Structure formats: C-alpha cells, structure tokens
Amino acid sequence: MLVSTYRWYGLGEQVTITAENRNLAARNGLLLRSVEKPYVIQGLAPDILGHVEIKRKFDGRVTAESHSRRLVMVLSDACKSCEQQFPHWRRLIELLPGSSLREAWIVSLDGELMSSSLQAQLQNRSIPFLALKIRDPIDFAVHTGISGVPMTLVLEGDRVSMAHMGVFTDRVYDTVRAGLLSPVSFVTRHLKAGQNEPLR
C-alpha cells in the first residue's frame, strides 16, 4: 500500500513538472518572438538618433506656428516596395504646409538615390530635415522597433503617434496626411505591448 501511494504521489509530481515546463516553453517562445520581430508602439519614443549617422542637416525655416511633429521615412534603395512608396512620400511633402512639420527625417539603410531626391524636395520647400544612415540594421531594429522598409512614422515631439509599414494605399495616404495636418496635440494611444495598430 505504501509503494502504491508513493507511485501515485510521484506521478502527480511528474504531471505538475511537465505542465510547468510547457508554460515556461510557451513564455520563452513569446519572448523570443518579440525579440525576433520588434514592433513600433504608439506613445513610445524610439531611439532612432542613437543608432544612425547624420549624413546631412538642413535647418530650413521654422516659424512660431511650426508644429512639433516629425515625419520619418525609412527606406532602402535596394527595396522594390520603397520604389512604390517613394511617389507617395513626394506627394505628401509637396502638399503639406511647411508649418505642419517641425522636421523630416530620411532614414536610409543604404545608398543615396531616393534619399537625395527627398532631400532636394524638402530643401526646395524650406522644410528642415535630417538625412540619416543606419549603422547596423539588426541593432537599429532592436532599439527602434523598425524591422522593415518602407516605414513611415509620425512623431509628436519624440513619441510615435502614427506608424505604417509598407506601401500606402490612397486611404492610408489620406489618414497620414490628415494626421500631419491635425491641429490636435498628441494623445497617447493605449495599445497592447509589442503590437502595431494598422492604419485602415
């Protein structure tokens, strides 16, 4: 009888340990996936400037009416989707009043072709900008949450108020433009940690 009781006790303990191991494995999987796929989160301030080289700075014209918003465009010359996104960025810059932006940041993974064209357009419109080069793509992704291109961010001060990865549709373009033109100050949006809210 004692042996039988011991066996049942041992079996129960084994089941408990197996269940705990499964829980730990599931938690570890979630943590690993969050490291492998960083996310830009509304309301947080991505450390972009800490992980890039400043290639060029243009002071432009900042007036008392200029808003605190920054338009951030992350691109690569080797990216076909960036080529498709490029005309949308140009149209956005062309149609925005200069006072709607404090500054634009052009963040390039490689090359200068698209970046140079955007710089020329911003300079013609007297919009201040920084041309930035990513030092290390993996390090940049881990510290900023930006893991793909093309990426468009609207920062309110240094905090993300809007994020969109990929090529704009007309609807997304209208949403981003409306956000840049809105006189309303930034309000933190509460989202689940680690998730992007798609622009629809």
Secondary structure, 3 states (H helix, E strand, C coil): CHHHHHHHHHHHHHHHHHHHHHHHHHHHHHHHHHHHCCCCCCCCCCCCHHHEEEEEEECCCCCCCCCCEEEEEEECCCCHHHHHHHHHHHHHHHHCCHHHCCEEEEEECCCCHHHHHHHHHHHHCCCCEEEEEECCHHHHHHHHCCCCCCEEEEEECCEEEEEEECCCCHHHHHHHHHHHHCCCCCCCCCCCCCCCCCCC
